Amino acid sequence: MSKMANILSFSPAKSPMSGTMGAVYSRAPALLLPLIGLLMFLAIWNGVAKSIDTSLGQFPGPAQVWEQAGSLITEHSAQREKADAFYTRQEERNAARVAQDPTYEPKTREFTGSPTFFDQIWTSLYTVMVGFLIASVIAVPVGILCGLSKSAYTAINPLIQLFKPVSPLAWLPLVTMVVSALYVSDDPMFSKSFVTSALTVSLCCLWPTLINTAVGVSAIDKDLINVSKVLRLTPMSHLTKIILPSSIPMIFTGLRLSLGIGWMVLIAAEMLAQNPGLGKFVWDEFQNGSSESLARIMVAVLTIGAIGFILDRIMLSVQRAVSWDKTSVLR
């Protein structure tokens, strides 16, 4: 009887391979479904593109866009080689001049070649991050104030509702005129185009963070407020130990919305004002009117979308890092 019990109770040991395969099977839907969606999108895009003829030729399909992406990478590499050769020749001339005249002070001129596609990407990223940081520094404290004080919220809410719907296309001329009038310097630290774009981004991505922060602070559990009163926390301790940890999810929801809006606003502002960046790249290619322009514009469109997705994932990672609830599902 004991032998029979031992046989019945025997269970084969699980091999490491079976555990690995189980993990692979469990993750298969998360890996395959996005891939299937992407392949379907490419197939539909390729089929629809063949039936669309424009004044610049046939609408580009995935193959043409991929080809132009390679061309943009090649152009960037060639431009970097020209810049390196320019600075190398300049250093050699300066070294020879100093050898002849030790009192000569070498001067280095900047390379004046046209910015490449990747230079435009960096310009747009830098601009949107500066504008987003300016907006966040203003929106988070004001949102906390509105969440803590009904009087402050009542006073500020009409301004929020008044300026929140304003389009960046309406802000841009005003910001341009103000910057031109006030930002006057013989040796400016930043170009006027950069300041104009950054301030326009700030004005448009200010509101989601402010509103979500105010809602998050005002919705804090009353029990936590009572605990703070019982412990007699100082205002700063109340802010850092109760208010901020409890409202972080809503604050980051606003920050993610603001960053996405800021990225869209920047592209539109660069196109309208012809400021350096991806928006100007798209407009220049449209004005160029060559047979390759549409494919290059599609490269820029896909790049804008990919960068927007990456920025959102970065903000989500930061939210996970600073949130007290590590088990919460964040998307």
Residue pairs with C-beta under 8 A, 6 or more apart in sequence:
42 62
45 61
45 62
46 61
46 62
46 63
48 59
49 58
49 59
49 60
49 61
50 58
50 61
52 58
52 59
53 59
54 294
56 289
56 290
56 291
56 293
56 294
57 291
57 294
59 294
60 68
60 294
60 295
60 298
64 295
65 295
65 298
65 299
65 302
67 295
68 292
68 295
68 296
68 298
68 299
69 299
71 292
72 116
72 117
72 118
72 296
72 299
75 116
75 117
76 116
76 117
76 118
76 119
79 113
79 114
79 116
80 116
82 111
82 113
83 111
83 113
86 111
87 108
87 111
90 108
90 109
94 106
94 107
94 108
97 104
97 106
98 104
98 106
115 123
115 276
117 281
117 299
117 300
120 276
120 277
120 278
120 280
120 281
121 278
121 303
121 307
123 276
123 277
123 278
124 266
124 267
124 270
124 277
124 278
124 279
124 307
125 307
127 194
127 197
127 198
127 201
127 266
127 277
128 201
128 259
128 262
128 263
128 266
130 194
130 198
130 201
131 197
131 198
131 199
131 200
131 201
131 202
131 205
131 262
131 266
132 201
132 202
132 205
132 258
132 259
132 262
134 198
134 199
134 202
135 201
135 202
135 203
135 205
135 206
135 209
135 258
135 262
136 209
136 255
136 258
138 202
138 206
138 210
139 206
139 207
139 209
139 210
139 213
139 254
139 258
140 209
140 210
140 213
140 251
142 156
142 210
142 213
143 209
143 210
143 211
143 212
143 213
143 214
143 216
143 217
143 251
143 254
144 213
144 214
144 217
144 239
144 243
144 247
145 152
146 152
146 153
146 156
146 157
146 210
146 213
146 214
146 217
146 218
147 153
147 213
147 214
147 215
147 216
147 217
147 218
147 243
147 247
148 217
148 218
148 243
153 214
153 218
160 207
160 210
160 211
163 203
163 207
164 207
164 211
166 203
166 204
168 200
168 201
168 203
168 204
168 265
168 268
168 269
169 268
169 272
171 200
171 203
171 204
172 196
172 200
172 269
172 272
172 273
175 196
175 199
175 200
175 203
176 196
176 273
179 192
179 195
179 196
179 199
180 192
183 192
183 195
193 273
193 275
193 276
194 275
194 276
196 269
196 273
196 275
197 266
197 269
197 270
197 273
197 275
197 277
200 265
200 266
200 269
201 262
201 265
201 266
201 269
202 262
204 261
204 262
204 265
205 258
205 259
205 261
205 262
205 265
206 258
207 258
208 254
208 257
208 258
208 261
209 251
209 254
209 255
209 257
209 258
210 254
211 254
212 250
212 251
212 253
212 254
212 257
213 247
213 250
213 251
213 254
215 250
216 246
216 247
216 248
216 249
216 250
216 251
216 253
216 254
217 243
217 247
217 250
219 247
219 250
220 242
220 243
220 246
220 247
221 246
224 242
224 246
225 242
227 242
228 238
228 241
228 242
233 241
233 242
244 251
245 324
248 319
248 322
248 323
248 324
249 319
249 323
249 325
249 328
252 315
252 316
252 318
252 319
252 323
255 315
256 312
256 315
256 316
256 319
259 311
259 312
259 315
260 308
260 311
260 312
263 304
263 307
263 308
263 311
264 308
266 277
266 279
267 277
267 278
267 279
267 282
267 304
268 279
269 275
269 279
270 276
270 277
270 278
270 279
270 280
270 283
271 279
271 280
271 282
271 283
272 279
274 280
274 283
278 300
278 303
278 304
281 300
282 297
282 300
282 301
285 293
285 296
285 297
285 300
286 293
286 297
316 330
316 331
319 330
320 326
320 330
323 330
